[in-house]
Amino acid sequence: MTQRVTQRLFSAILLASAVLLVSTPARAEKDDVQFGSNINVAEGHSIHDAVCFFCSVNAKGDIDHDVVVFFGNVHIAHQSQHDVVVFFGSVRADDDAVIGHDLVNFFGTTHLGENVSVGGDAVVMFGGMSAADSVNIAGSRVAQPIWVFWTPLIVLGLIVTLIVHEVRSYRRRQYFAAYGYAPMPPPGTQPPPPPQPQSTVQQQ
């Protein structure tokens, strides 16, 4: 399953690169590629591929092949006949919508309505997926929550902080043992003033 999903994802990225080369900046035949401008497919209309960078795809009509979105959202009201791949965005499929092949979402949420059909795998990495009981996924369903991504990074950060603290403490102890006083402050810093002696008032 993992190998098949990886192949699908690689194919979708190659698709995005190929479409970018042949269409500058917007449309080649029935492919739609946009930078920062949303792609809207009206009901009763269709396009072949939809590739969107820093924008969203709102498909009330049909998408005959792939949907690839970077930093944006995807809305499928009717059908997308091939893959739907999203990076850093959400995917929403309305009731009775159809995704012909794989659904892949990295760092985003996915919502599948009633009677949604996915012809391949549904993979949500480092995000959340909500799906109705009537959803039909022909392949595997994989959902990894966001904490799976952040927890190792937080643990690693704590370990690095602890190591740095211990190394500094060890060097400071060595300095005290060798010289008997704390290291000199860096240039430009003023040492704290010495304490002033308290004056005593003699009573007559």
N, C-alpha and C positions, 0 to 999 in steps of 0.2 A: 504494500500500500504506500509506504513512504517513498519508494523509488518511483512509483507511478505519479504521486503528487509532485515530486521534485521535477520529473520530466514535464508535467503539465505547466508548472510554474516557470521553468526555463523556456518552454515554448512561448508562454505569454510574454515574457520579457523580450524574447527575440522578436515577437510580433510587434511590440511597442517600438523597438529599435528600427525595424524595417519600415514601419509606417512613417516614422519620423524622417527617414531618409527620402521617401518618395513624395511626401506632402509637406510643403512649407508655406504657411504654417498650419493650414487648416484642413483642407479636404482633398482627397484623391479618390475619384469615382464615388463610391458609397461609404468610404471610410471617413470617420470624423476624428480629428486630432485637435485638441485644444490646450492652450496654456493660460490658465487663469480665467477662462470663460466656460461657463457650464454648458454641457451638452444636453439638449432637450429633444426627445423623440416624441412627437405628437401621436395621439391615438390614431391608428389606421395607417401610420407611416412606419418605415423600417430603414435601418442602416446596416452596414456590414460589420465593421469593427468600430469600437468606441475606445479611444485612448485619451486620458485626461490627466493633466499635471496641475496640481494646485486648483482643482475645480471638481465639480460633481457631475454625475450622469443621472438624469431623470428620464427614465424610459417608460412612457405610457404605451408606446408602440412596441415593435419587435426589434431585437438585435439579432442579426443573422449569424453572427460569429462571436468573437471575444469582446469582453469588457475588461480594460486594464486602467486602474485609477491609482494615482499617487497623491496622497494628502487631499483626499476628497471623499465624498459619499456616493453610494450607488443605490438607486431605487428602481426595482424591477416590478412593473405593474402587470405585465403580460408574460413575455418570455425572452430569454437570452439562450440561443441555441447551442452555445459552446461554453467556454470557461468564463468565470467572473473572478478576477483577481484584484484585491484592494490592499494598499499599503497605507496605514495610518488614516483610517476612515471607517465609516459604518456601511453595512449592507442591509437593506430592507427589501424583502420580497412580499408583495401583497398576497392576499388569499388567492389560491388557484394558480399562482405564478409558476413558471417552469424555468429551470436552469438546466440546460441540456447536458453539460458535463460537470466539471469540478467547480466547487466554490472554495476559494482560498482568501483568508483575511488575516493580515498581520497587524497587530496593535490597533484593534478596533472591535466594535460590537457588531453582532449579526442578529437580525430578527427575521424569522421565517413564519409567515402567517399560516392560516388553515389551508390544508390540502396542497401545500407547496411541494413541488417535485424537483429533486436534484438527481440528475442522471449519473453522477459519479460520486466523488468524495466531498465531504464538507469539513474543511479544516480551518479552525480559528486559533491562531497562535498569539498568545499574550493578549487576550481579549475575552469577551463574553459572548455566548450564544444563547438565544432564547428561541425555542421552536415549539410550535403547537404539537399536540399528540398525533395529529393527522398528517404530519409532514412525512414524506416518503423520500428517504435518502438511499439510493441504490448501492452506494459504496460504503466506506467507513465514515464514522463521525468522530472527529478529534477536536477537542477544545481544551486549550491550556490557558488558565487564568493569568492575569497580569502579574500576580505575585510570584509566579514561577520565574519570571524574568528578573524582577527587582530583588527578590530575597538573596540570591547569590551575590549580587552586586553590593547590597548592604552589608552582608557578612564579610565580603572581601574588604570593603572600606573600613569596617571596624577592626579587622585584623591588621591592616596597614597602619591605622591610627595607633593601635596598641604597640606595634613594632617600633614606630617612630618615637613614641613616648618613652619606651624602654631604652632605646639607643641614646636618646638625649639624657636620660637619667643616669645611664652608665657612664657617659662621657663627663657629666658633671661630677659624679663621685670620683672619677679618676683625677679630675682637675683639683678637687679639694684635697685628695690624698697627696698629690705632688706639690702643690703650692700653699695649701692651707687657707686659701681664701677663694671667694667666688670669682669667676671670670670677669674681666673688665667689660663694661657695657660698650656697644658699638659706638664709633665716632658720631658726634652730633647729639648724643643724649646727655642730659644734665643729671649728675648724681643727686640724690635727695639731700636737702640741707641737714646739717647736724642738729640734734635736739638742743634747745636753749635751756640753760640752767634756770631753775625757778628762784626768784628773789625772795629772801625772808625779811619780814618786817618785825623789828624789835619793838616790843611794847615798853613804853616808859613807865 
